């Protein structure tokens, strides 16, 4: 009830600092950690940018219980060392960067943040991180996402940091500036690089599920690549498949200039070869079928 009254009046800075002091008095121990309920924290940080600086200067950890919904608020920054106990909703805000040591228990929504330029160091998201269609140019080192990481249509994105972990799907489709990926990238879900400017993949690249490269600028794949499920390189400039390629399900090379299949290629299911030089070479097709390859054309 108190909170509802507060929302209807204009708070002075002294009012805001008094609220913080009261929150501290209500907590049992004197320590450099402060805990807020989500509505009170939302009121504080959307009222004055000076409050964010005050929190940064006075606390080592800031805990917000439950979900924090800042959708379409004028929020421009968040304090460092923030721990959100649910999802963090920042869509359609003017926020320019995320703080260091941000920990979000649920999903982190940033799609539609047209001013977003950078993420802080050591960010940990236990849900998914959605950065769809933001102007972000790079990702920091040591980003840890338990769920999926959606960077689709991030047209200014040029690089990913080292030691990034993604527990779900990594979506880099329609990223027009990214040319390659770091060797230390770890993804345990699908990897979608379709319609991107990716030209090659690093050596020792690992793909735990599907790898989508269709309509990208891919020129070649690394030797000894293993894709656990489907590999799609349809409509790319690739002209040759790598040595010791292993595909756990389908291989789609439609509409490429691939002329032949490597002798050590392993594909569990179909190889889709429409509109390739191989699709017009019946002698080679017969040879590969005798070796056990399941070629498919419409």
N, C-alpha and C positions, 0 to 999 in steps of 0.2 A: 504494500500500500504506500509506503514511503517513497518507493521508486517511482510510482505512477505520478505522485505530486511533483517530484523533482523534474520529471520530463517536461512539465508544463511551464517551468520558469527558466530564465536565463541564469546559468550558474557563473559566478565570478571565479577567478583563479583561486582565491582563498577558500571558496566553497569546495572546489575540487580537491585541494590539498587536505582540507579537513575530512573529506570522505576517505581519502587514503589513510589518514591518521586513525580514523575510527575503525577502518578495516583491520589495521594492525593491532589496535587495542583489543579487538574481539578475538584475536588469535593468541593462543596460550604462551608461545615462546617468543622471545626477542631474537630474531634471526634475520638473515639477509634474503629470506624467501617470503613472498607474500602471495596469498590466495584470494581470488575474487570469484564471485558468481558471474556468469557470462553477461547478464544484463547490466550490472553495475560497471563491469570493465568496459563494455561497449559505450556506455554513457561517458565514462572518463576520457577514453582515448579519442572519441569523436568530438569532444568539446574543445580541446586545445592541444596543439602540437607540443607545448611546453610540458604537458603531463608525460608524454613519451620520453622526453629528455630526463625528466625527474625520476621516472622509473628506471631508466638506464643507469643513472648516477647513484642510485640508492639501493638497488637490489641485484642479487646474483641470480635469482630465479623468480619468475612470475608465473603462477599457475592459474589457469582459468578452468573452472569446473564446467563440464558439459560442452555443448556446441556453441560456436561463436559465429553469429551471422552478421556480417558487415556489408551485405549486398547493397550496392548503390549508395553507400555512405561516403562522406568526403574524406575518408581516412587516407593519409599520405604515407604513413610509416607505422611500424610496430616496434615495440621494445625488444632488445636482444634477450636471449635466454627465456623465451616464451614457451610455455607448455600448455597446449589446448587439449582438454580432455575428451573432445568429440571432433566433429568436422570443423573446418575453418572455411567460411564462405567469403570470398573477396571479389567476386565477379562484379564487373561494371564499377570499379572504384578507380581513383586516380593514383593508386599506390605505385611507387617507382621502383622499390626494391624490397626484398624480404630480409629480415634480421638474421644475424648469426645465431646458431644453436636453437633454431626453431624446431619444436617437436609437436606434431599433430597426430592424435590418436586415430582420427577418422580421415576422410578425404580432404584434400586441399584444392579448392576451386579458384582458379585465377583467369579462366577464359574470359575474354572481353576486356582485360585490363590493358588499355591502349598506351599507357605510360610506363609499363613495366620494362625495366632495362636489365635487372640483375637479381640473382638470388644470393642469399648469405651463405656463409660456410657452415658445414656440419648440419645440414637440414635432414631431419628424419620424419618421414611420413608413413604411418602404419596402414593407411588406406591407399588411395590412388591420388596422383598429382596431375591436375589438368591445367595445361598451359596453352591449350588450343588457341591459335590465332592471336598470339601476343607478339610484341616487337623484340622479345628477348634475343640477345645475340650470342650468349654462351651459357653453359651450365658450369657450376663450380665443382671442384674436386670433392669426393667423399659424400656425394648426395646418395641418400639411402631411401628407397621407396619400396615398401612391402607389396603394394598393389601394382597397378599399371601406371605408366608415364606417358601422357598424351601431349606430344609436341607437334601434332599435325598442323599444317598451314602456318607454322612459325617461319615466315619468309625471310627474316633477318638472321636466323640461327646459323652460326658458322662453325661452332665447335662444342664438343662435350668434354667435361673435365675428366680427370683420371679417377679410377676406383669408384665409379658409379654403379650402384646395384639396383636392379629393377626386378621385383619378384613376379610381376605379371607381364603384360604386353608393353613393348616399347613401340610407339607410333611416331615415326618421323616422315610420314607421307606428306607430299607437297612442300617439303622444306627445300627451298630453291638455292640456298647458299652452302649447304653442308656437302662436303666432298668425300670425307672418310670418317671412320670411327676410331676411338682410342683402343689400344690393345687390352687395356684393363677393364673394359666394359663388361659387366656381368648381367645377363638377362635370362630369366628362367621361363619366360613365356614367348609368345610370338614376337617377331621383329618385322615391322612394316616400313619399308623404305621405298614404296611405290611412288612414282611421280616426283621423286627427289633428285637432287643433283649428285648423288653418290656415284663415284667412279670406280672405287675398289674397296675391298674389305681388308682388314689387317690379317697378318699371318696368325695362325692358331686361333682364329675366330670360332666361337662356339655358338651353336643354335639349338636350343633345347626343344623347340617346337617347329612352327612354320616360319619360313623366310620369304617375304614378299618383296620382290625387286622389279616388278613389272612397270614398264614405262619410265624407268629411271635412266640415268646416264651411265649405267654400269658398263665398264670396258672389260673387266676380267674378274675372276674369282680366285681366291688363294688355293694352292695345292693342299690336299689332305683335309678338305672341308667336309664336315659331317652335319647334315641337317636331319633331325630326328623325324620330322614329318614332311610337309610339302616344301619344294623349292620352286618358286615361280620367277623366271627371268624373261618372261614374255615381253616382246616389243622393246628390247634394249639393244645397244650397239655391240653386245658381246659376240665374238666370232668363234670362240674356242672354249671348251669346258676344261677344267683343271684336272690334273692327275689325282688319282685316288679320291675321287668325289663319291660320297656315300649319301644316299637319300632314302629315308625310311618309308616314304609313301610315293607321291607323284612328283615327276620332274616336268615342268612346263617350259619349253624353249620355243614356243610358237612365235612366229614373226621375228626371228633373229637370223643372223648369217652363219649359224653353226652348221658346218658341213659334215662332221663325223663325230662319233662317240669314242671316248677313250677306251682302251682295252680293259683298264682296271675300274671302270665305272660300275657302281652298284646302285641299282634302283629297285625297290621292292615292288612297286606298282607300275602304273602306266608312265610312258614318256610321250608327251604331247608335242608333235613335230610339225604341225601345220605351217605352211608358208615359210619353210626353211629350205635351203638347198638340199638337205637330206630328204625332205618330203617328195622331191622329184627324182631321187636316185633309187630306183627300185632294186638294183643289184645290192647296194649297201643295206637297204632295208631287209632284204632276204638274209644277208649275212648276219645282221644283228638279231633277227628273229630266231635264227638257228642257234645263236649263242644264249637265247633265253630272254632277250629284251622284249617287253610288251609295248610295241610302238602303236601310236594312235593318231589317225588323221580323220578329219570329217569327210 
